[in-house]
Amino acid sequence: MSVKERIEGKLTAALAPVALEVIDESHKHAGHIGHPASGHPGAMSSSETHFQVKVVSGAFAGKTRLARHRLVNEILAEDLRSGVHALAIEARAPGE
């Protein structure tokens, strides 16, 4: 299972989103520190390191932007510790 698929599965299970888009942007970061092809010490082992998440879920209703981002980060905490280097989040409630 790819990192992208794992992220999609975790967010779907936790948030029951009405819309979800997970975009792998890792290719845009080739050569950067942390990217496997960079040759830098400490580079990640997976080539899937940078993602953009766009999610619409009723779970975000009444929550601040910060609370929404914290919720997504909590759901994906294991992935953020084990290889996901960057995560851009767009989290909205339905109708926003």
GROMACS elastic network, one bead per residue, 0.5 to 0.9 nm:
[ bonds ]
;  ai    aj funct       b0    kb
    1     4     6  0.82196   500
    1     5     6  0.62298   500
    1     6     6  0.66629   500
    2     5     6  0.51550   500
    2     6     6  0.62580   500
    2     7     6  0.86890   500
    2    48     6  0.80319   500
    3     7     6  0.61638   500
    3     8     6  0.85931   500
    3    46     6  0.85710   500
    3    48     6  0.63585   500
    3    49     6  0.83916   500
    3    79     6  0.79603   500
    3    83     6  0.89309   500
    3    84     6  0.82781   500
    4     7     6  0.51592   500
    4     8     6  0.62154   500
    4     9     6  0.86352   500
    4    22     6  0.67090   500
    4    23     6  0.76821   500
    4    24     6  0.68192   500
    4    48     6  0.75329   500
    4    51     6  0.80377   500
    5     8     6  0.50398   500
    5     9     6  0.60983   500
    5    10     6  0.86399   500
    5    22     6  0.85925   500
    6     9     6  0.50940   500
    6    10     6  0.61889   500
    6    11     6  0.86159   500
    6    79     6  0.86854   500
    7    10     6  0.52688   500
    7    11     6  0.61444   500
    7    12     6  0.84418   500
    7    22     6  0.76074   500
    7    75     6  0.88866   500
    7    76     6  0.69621   500
    7    79     6  0.79400   500
    8    11     6  0.53474   500
    8    12     6  0.59837   500
    8    13     6  0.85369   500
    8    20     6  0.76754   500
    8    21     6  0.79713   500
    8    22     6  0.66556   500
    9    12     6  0.51456   500
    9    13     6  0.60710   500
    9    14     6  0.85547   500
   10    13     6  0.52217   500
   10    14     6  0.61010   500
   10    15     6  0.83528   500
   10    75     6  0.68475   500
   10    76     6  0.72941   500
   11    14     6  0.52224   500
   11    15     6  0.56454   500
   11    16     6  0.74136   500
   11    17     6  0.76804   500
   11    20     6  0.82872   500
   11    55     6  0.84950   500
   11    72     6  0.75625   500
   11    75     6  0.69679   500
   11    76     6  0.79608   500
   12    15     6  0.55071   500
   12    16     6  0.50238   500
   12    17     6  0.60440   500
   12    20     6  0.78893   500
   13    16     6  0.59731   500
   13    17     6  0.86647   500
   14    17     6  0.85511   500
   14    75     6  0.73104   500
   15    18     6  0.89667   500
   15    55     6  0.89122   500
   15    56     6  0.87773   500
   15    57     6  0.61845   500
   15    58     6  0.77085   500
   15    59     6  0.61142   500
   15    60     6  0.87002   500
   15    72     6  0.89808   500
   16    19     6  0.88208   500
   16    57     6  0.65772   500
   16    58     6  0.80006   500
   16    59     6  0.81135   500
   17    20     6  0.62481   500
   17    55     6  0.65586   500
   17    56     6  0.55295   500
   17    58     6  0.72319   500
   17    59     6  0.82325   500
   18    55     6  0.78669   500
   18    56     6  0.57273   500
   18    57     6  0.57727   500
   18    58     6  0.80482   500
   18    94     6  0.75398   500
   19    54     6  0.78228   500
   19    55     6  0.56837   500
   19    56     6  0.51017   500
   19    57     6  0.72181   500
   19    94     6  0.89161   500
   20    53     6  0.74331   500
   20    54     6  0.57470   500
   20    56     6  0.64861   500
   20    57     6  0.86443   500
   21    52     6  0.80423   500
   21    53     6  0.58428   500
   21    54     6  0.50687   500
   21    55     6  0.64034   500
   22    51     6  0.68017   500
   22    52     6  0.58583   500
   22    54     6  0.64667   500
   22    55     6  0.83529   500
   23    50     6  0.85540   500
   23    51     6  0.55309   500
   23    52     6  0.50489   500
   23    53     6  0.63692   500
   23    54     6  0.83495   500
   24    27     6  0.77621   500
   24    48     6  0.68830   500
   24    49     6  0.78769   500
   24    50     6  0.61266   500
   24    52     6  0.66367   500
   24    53     6  0.89196   500
   25    28     6  0.56611   500
   25    29     6  0.74095   500
   25    48     6  0.80981   500
   25    49     6  0.78889   500
   25    50     6  0.52239   500
   25    51     6  0.53036   500
   25    52     6  0.69417   500
   26    29     6  0.53970   500
   26    30     6  0.69152   500
   26    35     6  0.79276   500
   26    47     6  0.68442   500
   26    48     6  0.56874   500
   26    49     6  0.55070   500
   26    51     6  0.68781   500
   27    30     6  0.55332   500
   27    47     6  0.82645   500
   27    48     6  0.84314   500
   27    50     6  0.83062   500
   28    31     6  0.89795   500
   28    50     6  0.84834   500
   29    32     6  0.54934   500
   29    33     6  0.85944   500
   29    34     6  0.89586   500
   29    35     6  0.67995   500
   29    49     6  0.86861   500
   29    50     6  0.76682   500
   30    33     6  0.85916   500
   30    35     6  0.59352   500
   30    36     6  0.78466   500
   30    37     6  0.63325   500
   30    38     6  0.65086   500
   30    47     6  0.89323   500
   31    34     6  0.82847   500
   31    35     6  0.62668   500
   31    36     6  0.80541   500
   31    37     6  0.60111   500
   31    39     6  0.76778   500
   31    40     6  0.85971   500
   32    35     6  0.56531   500
   32    36     6  0.87951   500
   32    37     6  0.83342   500
   32    38     6  0.57790   500
   32    40     6  0.83178   500
   33    36     6  0.83905   500
   33    38     6  0.60417   500
   33    39     6  0.80529   500
   33    40     6  0.58892   500
   33    41     6  0.82096   500
   33    42     6  0.81676   500
   33    43     6  0.65822   500
   34    37     6  0.85112   500
   34    38     6  0.69114   500
   34    39     6  0.86609   500
   34    40     6  0.68912   500
   34    41     6  0.80086   500
   34    42     6  0.64155   500
   34    44     6  0.54169   500
   34    45     6  0.89196   500
   34    49     6  0.82665   500
   34    85     6  0.73566   500
   35    38     6  0.53358   500
   35    39     6  0.80568   500
   35    40     6  0.80389   500
   35    43     6  0.54547   500
   35    44     6  0.57944   500
   35    45     6  0.81129   500
   35    46     6  0.80926   500
   35    47     6  0.67637   500
   35    48     6  0.85872   500
   35    49     6  0.70424   500
   35    85     6  0.85258   500
   36    39     6  0.68337   500
   36    40     6  0.80528   500
   36    42     6  0.88178   500
   36    43     6  0.51214   500
   36    44     6  0.52368   500
   36    45     6  0.57843   500
   36    46     6  0.65700   500
   36    47     6  0.59071   500
   36    49     6  0.88576   500
   37    40     6  0.82043   500
   37    43     6  0.78772   500
   37    44     6  0.89599   500
   37    47     6  0.79665   500
   38    41     6  0.86727   500
   38    43     6  0.70172   500
   39    42     6  0.87947   500
   39    43     6  0.70400   500
   40    43     6  0.57027   500
   42    45     6  0.88634   500
   43    46     6  0.88753   500
   44    47     6  0.73843   500
   44    48     6  0.88399   500
   44    49     6  0.75519   500
   44    82     6  0.85654   500
   44    83     6  0.59247   500
   44    84     6  0.83934   500
   44    85     6  0.82079   500
   45    48     6  0.88352   500
   45    83     6  0.72871   500
   46    49     6  0.67371   500
   46    83     6  0.66597   500
   46    84     6  0.85335   500
   47    50     6  0.88233   500
   47    83     6  0.89263   500
   48    51     6  0.79450   500
   48    83     6  0.77512   500
   48    84     6  0.69839   500
   48    85     6  0.87676   500
   49    83     6  0.60594   500
   49    85     6  0.50654   500
   49    86     6  0.65337   500
   49    87     6  0.85612   500
   50    84     6  0.61480   500
   50    85     6  0.58005   500
   50    87     6  0.60568   500
   50    88     6  0.82703   500
   51    84     6  0.77471   500
   51    85     6  0.84381   500
   51    86     6  0.62353   500
   51    88     6  0.63130   500
   51    89     6  0.86082   500
   52    86     6  0.82927   500
   52    87     6  0.56829   500
   52    89     6  0.59937   500
   52    90     6  0.79099   500
   53    87     6  0.71814   500
   53    88     6  0.60817   500
   53    90     6  0.60959   500
   53    91     6  0.78821   500
   54    88     6  0.84618   500
   54    89     6  0.61433   500
   54    91     6  0.60348   500
   54    92     6  0.81542   500
   55    89     6  0.79560   500
   55    90     6  0.62882   500
   55    91     6  0.50187   500
   55    92     6  0.63609   500
   55    93     6  0.84065   500
   56    59     6  0.85708   500
   56    60     6  0.78072   500
   56    90     6  0.83840   500
   56    91     6  0.59334   500
   56    93     6  0.52860   500
   56    94     6  0.58978   500
   56    95     6  0.88935   500
   56    96     6  0.86322   500
   57    60     6  0.58147   500
   57    61     6  0.76566   500
   57    91     6  0.77258   500
   57    92     6  0.64896   500
   57    93     6  0.50676   500
   57    94     6  0.60887   500
   58    61     6  0.53885   500
   58    92     6  0.82900   500
   58    93     6  0.52748   500
   58    94     6  0.61356   500
   59    62     6  0.85416   500
   59    63     6  0.83139   500
   59    68     6  0.85266   500
   59    93     6  0.71360   500
   60    63     6  0.54034   500
   60    64     6  0.80472   500
   60    65     6  0.86714   500
   60    67     6  0.82689   500
   60    68     6  0.59819   500
   60    71     6  0.88167   500
   60    91     6  0.73135   500
   60    92     6  0.63027   500
   60    93     6  0.50666   500
   60    94     6  0.84765   500
   61    64     6  0.86321   500
   61    92     6  0.78179   500
   61    93     6  0.51100   500
   61    94     6  0.77457   500
   62    93     6  0.82378   500
   63    66     6  0.79561   500
   63    67     6  0.58047   500
   63    68     6  0.62252   500
   63    93     6  0.87983   500
   64    67     6  0.51333   500
   64    68     6  0.62386   500
   64    69     6  0.86870   500
   65    68     6  0.51224   500
   65    69     6  0.62697   500
   65    70     6  0.86219   500
   65    90     6  0.89280   500
   65    91     6  0.75003   500
   65    92     6  0.84217   500
   66    69     6  0.51848   500
   66    70     6  0.61285   500
   66    71     6  0.86161   500
   67    70     6  0.50346   500
   67    71     6  0.61490   500
   67    72     6  0.87624   500
   68    71     6  0.51500   500
   68    72     6  0.64336   500
   68    73     6  0.86749   500
   68    89     6  0.89483   500
   68    90     6  0.89199   500
   68    91     6  0.62956   500
   68    92     6  0.80830   500
   69    72     6  0.51848   500
   69    73     6  0.60914   500
   69    74     6  0.85437   500
   69    89     6  0.66735   500
   69    90     6  0.81423   500
   69    91     6  0.70814   500
   70    74     6  0.60335   500
   70    75     6  0.86024   500
   71    74     6  0.51112   500
   71    75     6  0.62952   500
   71    76     6  0.87146   500
   72    75     6  0.51331   500
   72    76     6  0.62535   500
   72    77     6  0.83902   500
   72    89     6  0.79804   500
   72    91     6  0.83816   500
   73    76     6  0.50946   500
   73    77     6  0.55906   500
   73    80     6  0.78099   500
   73    87     6  0.86340   500
   74    78     6  0.83860   500
   75    78     6  0.79778   500
   75    79     6  0.89294   500
   76    79     6  0.53739   500
   76    80     6  0.62211   500
   76    81     6  0.87628   500
   77    80     6  0.50665   500
   77    81     6  0.62240   500
   77    82     6  0.86597   500
   78    81     6  0.51718   500
   78    82     6  0.61740   500
   78    83     6  0.88054   500
   79    82     6  0.50681   500
   79    83     6  0.60828   500
   79    84     6  0.56802   500
   79    85     6  0.89495   500
   80    83     6  0.60131   500
   80    85     6  0.65459   500
   80    86     6  0.79136   500
   80    87     6  0.83049   500
   81    84     6  0.70477   500
   81    85     6  0.83924   500
   82    85     6  0.86117   500
   84    87     6  0.73193   500
   92    95     6  0.82312   500
   92    96     6  0.61442   500
   93    96     6  0.57859   500
